[in-house]
Amino acid sequence: MFNVSQVSGDAKNGQYSMTTLNILIFLVITLYAFISWLLFARISMARIEKELNAKGIEPSTWDGIGLRAVWYAWAILFHGTRFHQKNDILFMGGDLSKYFKTKDRILSAMLISSATLLMVSGIFFHFYGS
């Protein structure tokens, strides 16, 4: 856990302890992950689900905490590769490629990369951060 007594250094002189630097790096990565998640969900996912609803395809209702955004991002980013599942249970209505655009692929890459970076940095800082 974060302990205020661990934070040492003089911010005025630009000197920080490694613990403070780790916390700052992790906070920046967390902010990047949050922003990319929000952008993807509000821009790409909302439009795609609106188009699916117009075709009579209901979006999955299992999502309560926002994990569906990662599922969409994964399907968009890895479409046409071996990492993409052809018969994905979330997209039973058909091929998702009809509904996404280039900006959706960029936003999905931001989301997947930021989520991966957040997990890796969290594990790294947990084991090597102090």
C-alpha positions as CSV (number, residue, x, y, z in Angstrom):
1,M,0.0,0.0,0.0
2,F,1.0,3.6,-0.4
3,N,2.5,5.1,2.7
4,V,3.1,8.9,3.0
5,S,6.3,8.2,4.9
6,Q,7.7,6.4,1.8
7,V,7.5,9.6,-0.2
8,S,10.7,11.4,0.1
9,G,12.5,14.0,-1.9
10,D,12.3,17.6,-2.7
11,A,9.8,18.5,-5.4
12,K,11.2,22.0,-5.7
13,N,14.6,20.7,-6.7
14,G,13.1,18.0,-9.0
15,Q,14.4,15.1,-6.9
16,Y,12.1,12.3,-6.1
17,S,12.5,9.0,-4.5
18,M,12.0,5.9,-6.6
19,T,8.7,5.2,-4.8
20,T,7.4,8.6,-5.7
21,L,8.5,8.2,-9.3
22,N,6.8,4.8,-9.5
23,I,3.5,6.3,-8.1
24,L,3.6,9.1,-10.6
25,I,4.3,6.8,-13.5
26,F,1.5,4.4,-12.5
27,L,-0.9,7.4,-12.1
28,V,-0.1,8.6,-15.6
29,I,-0.6,5.1,-17.0
30,T,-3.9,4.8,-15.2
31,L,-5.0,8.2,-16.5
32,Y,-4.1,7.1,-20.1
33,A,-6.0,3.8,-19.6
34,F,-9.1,5.6,-18.2
35,I,-9.1,8.2,-21.1
36,S,-8.7,5.6,-23.8
37,W,-11.4,3.5,-22.2
38,L,-13.8,6.4,-22.1
39,L,-13.0,7.6,-25.6
40,F,-13.5,4.1,-27.1
41,A,-16.7,3.5,-25.2
42,R,-18.3,6.9,-26.0
43,I,-17.1,7.2,-29.6
44,S,-16.7,3.8,-31.1
45,M,-18.7,1.4,-29.0
46,A,-21.8,3.7,-28.8
47,R,-21.9,4.2,-32.5
48,I,-21.4,0.5,-33.3
49,E,-24.2,-0.5,-30.9
50,K,-26.5,2.1,-32.3
51,E,-25.9,0.7,-35.8
52,L,-26.4,-2.8,-34.5
53,N,-29.7,-1.7,-32.8
54,A,-30.9,-0.2,-36.1
55,K,-30.4,-3.6,-37.8
56,G,-32.4,-5.3,-35.0
57,I,-29.3,-6.8,-33.2
58,E,-29.5,-6.3,-29.5
59,P,-26.2,-5.7,-27.7
60,S,-25.2,-8.2,-25.0
61,T,-26.6,-7.3,-21.6
62,W,-24.0,-9.2,-19.5
63,D,-21.8,-6.2,-19.0
64,G,-22.1,-4.2,-15.8
65,I,-18.7,-2.6,-15.2
66,G,-17.5,-1.8,-18.7
67,L,-15.7,-4.9,-19.7
68,R,-17.7,-5.1,-22.9
69,A,-15.5,-2.2,-24.2
70,V,-12.4,-4.4,-24.0
71,W,-14.3,-7.2,-25.8
72,Y,-15.3,-4.9,-28.7
73,A,-11.8,-3.4,-28.8
74,W,-10.2,-6.9,-29.0
75,A,-12.6,-7.9,-31.8
76,I,-11.9,-4.7,-33.8
77,L,-8.2,-4.6,-33.3
78,F,-7.6,-8.3,-34.1
79,H,-10.2,-8.7,-36.8
80,G,-8.9,-11.1,-39.5
81,T,-6.1,-12.4,-37.4
82,R,-5.7,-15.7,-35.5
83,F,-6.6,-13.9,-32.3
84,H,-10.1,-13.1,-33.5
85,Q,-12.8,-15.6,-32.7
86,K,-15.1,-16.2,-35.7
87,N,-18.1,-17.3,-33.6
88,D,-17.9,-14.7,-30.8
89,I,-20.8,-15.0,-28.4
90,L,-21.0,-11.2,-28.0
91,F,-21.4,-10.6,-31.7
92,M,-23.9,-13.3,-32.7
93,G,-25.6,-10.9,-35.0
94,G,-23.0,-11.2,-37.7
95,D,-19.7,-9.8,-38.9
96,L,-18.5,-6.8,-36.9
97,S,-16.3,-5.5,-39.7
98,K,-19.3,-3.9,-41.4
99,Y,-19.7,-1.6,-38.4
100,F,-16.2,-0.3,-37.5
101,K,-14.0,2.3,-39.2
102,T,-10.4,3.2,-39.1
103,K,-10.8,5.6,-36.1
104,D,-12.4,2.7,-34.2
105,R,-9.3,0.5,-34.9
106,I,-7.1,3.3,-33.6
107,L,-9.1,3.8,-30.5
108,S,-9.2,0.1,-29.9
109,A,-5.4,-0.1,-30.2
110,M,-5.2,2.7,-27.7
111,L,-7.5,0.8,-25.3
112,I,-5.8,-2.6,-25.6
113,S,-2.3,-1.1,-25.3
114,S,-3.2,1.1,-22.3
115,A,-5.0,-1.8,-20.5
116,T,-2.0,-4.1,-21.2
117,L,0.4,-1.4,-20.0
118,L,-1.6,-0.8,-16.9
119,M,-1.6,-4.5,-16.0
120,V,2.1,-4.9,-16.7
121,S,3.1,-1.8,-14.8
122,G,0.9,-2.8,-11.9
123,I,2.5,-6.2,-11.7
124,F,6.0,-4.7,-12.1
125,F,5.5,-2.0,-9.5
126,H,4.0,-4.5,-7.1
127,F,7.0,-6.8,-7.2
128,Y,9.8,-4.3,-7.9
129,G,8.4,-0.9,-7.0
130,S,9.7,-0.4,-3.5
